[in-house]
Amino acid sequence: MKRWIPLAALVAFLQGCATQLVFLPETASQDPDRAPSAAVLQFQHISIEPAEGDAVLKPEALRPGDILLTHAPSLRAAGIQLFTFAPVSHAAVYIGDGKIVEAVMPSVRTRSMEEVLKEETVVVVLRHPELTGEQARLIREYALEKSGTGFSFLGVTLQFPLSIGRKVCEVPLMPTALRDACIRSLGVLNQLAASENQLFCSQLVLQAYRHAGVPITYADPRLISPADILHMREGDVSSFRIRKQLQFVGRMKYEQPVTVAFQQ
C-alpha cells in the first residue's frame, strides 16, 4: 500500500492536486556503493480499488469491533465525497451476530450485514490489530446503549467548512504533530458546538473505541470524518496523530463510485 516517488515528481504532481498530504520520511540507500538516494515522499492516497485477483471478504470473516467504511448512491454521500476526496462517506461498527451499529438520520440504529451489502455500493473493513475480546464487548455495549440517540446534523454540517479550512494544514511537508495541532485548532467550533450526546457516523465509531479504552486517535471524535478513518490504515498517511494504525482487512463490496454526475 506504500507509494514512493521522487521529490521533483511529487512537486509537479502537487501543483495540480494541492490537497494531497505528504511527509518526508528517513531514507537510506541499501547499496553501500551508491550515493544516498534523493529525498522521497509518501503521500496520502484514496484508492481502495481491488487489484486483479483480490478475493471478496465474506461476512463470516468479520470480528466484533471491526470498522466498516461504506458508500451509498445518495446526494448526501456524494457531497461528503466531494469535500473529503475519498471513496467512502459513512462509517459503522460491527458488533457481531451479523449486525452493525451506525449513526444516521434520524438516530443511531442497528442494521444487518445483509442490508448493508444490499444497499451500499462500497464496503471495506478496517480492524484494530490489538483489540481484545473484552474491548470488543465494551465497544458493542457502548454502541447498543447509543441506539436511538439523535443524529448530530450540526456535527456533520460543521465538517464541511472544516474540510475546506484544514487544507492549509495539509500542505506538503507539514510535520504530523503540527498538522494535527493545526486541524484541531481550526476545529474548535466543532468541539464547542457539536454535542457528544448527538452523534454522526464516524464520531460514534471513535467514541465507542474510547469507551473501550482503546482510542484510535488523539483528536476529538467530532473532528473525524470517514475519510480520516480510512487514512488511519497501515501504509497510508493520517491527517491526525494516531495511536495505532488500523489493519485493512479487505473489501466486502466494491462498485465503481458514481461520480459522473459532476462531469457535465
TAURKA-V232001 format. One record per run of one state. SS is the DSSP state (helix for helix, strand for strand, loop for the rest). FROM is the first residue (numbers start at 1). TO is the last residue. If there is no record, write none. Layout:
ss->[SS SS]
from->[FROM FROM]
to->[TO TO]
This chain:
ss->[loop strand helix loop strand loop strand loop helix loop strand loop helix loop strand loop strand loop strand helix loop strand loop helix loop strand loop helix loop helix loop helix loop strand loop helix loop strand loop helix loop helix loop strand loop strand loop strand loop helix loop]
from->[1 4 7 15 22 25 40 44 59 62 67 72 75 85 90 97 99 104 107 113 120 122 129 133 146 150 152 153 171 176 187 188 194 199 200 201 212 217 218 221 224 226 231 233 234 242 243 246 255 260 263]
to->[3 6 14 21 24 39 43 58 61 66 71 74 84 89 96 98 103 106 112 119 121 128 132 145 149 151 152 170 175 186 187 193 198 199 200 211 216 217 220 223 225 230 232 233 241 242 245 254 259 262 264]
